[in-house]
Amino acid sequence: MSEGPDSVFATLRSVVINPIALSVLAGGALAFLRVGLPTPVSRLAETLAGAAAPCALFAIGLALNGKERLLREGHIRKSEVSALVVLKLIIHPAIVAALATYLFKMQDLWRDVAILMAALPVGVTSYVLAQRYAIYADETASTILLSTILW
């Protein structure tokens, strides 16, 4: 892997032009500016949103097909997947609870919502990014599966 200003610029560029990042920025800007979507666009977005979770779960199912063999044969490190699941389901919510309670002194309802959100299983977006950048995709899929089962 190359180092230097060119590689830093290339990395930043790939993050900035990532469709997931761009859609979050665009949605945040529209919400901040209180710009509503035209009705046909809004209906299309609602339809796509309704299909997103099932499609993502289907993609994860395809990705997990045969992964138990990889786990058994040691191609995926169980210790890494286990550590990630513990971090996500136990450590992350504990840190959020401490911050929300003692540092930010959030109202009870908002604190509880933040803790619950932190305690959710690993999100499918992490798999999408791992797949896109071809790094730890199998481990990410396994972590999503295990954290969802344990949740």
Secondary structure, DSSP 8 states (H G I E B T S, - for coil): ---SHHHHHHHHHHHHT-HHHHHHHHHHHHHHTT----HHHHHHHHHHHHHHHHHHHHHHHHHHTTHHHHHHHTSS-HHHHHHHHHIIIIIHHHHHHHIIIIIS---HHHHHHHHHHHTS---HHHHHHHHHTTSSHHHHHHHHHHHHHH-
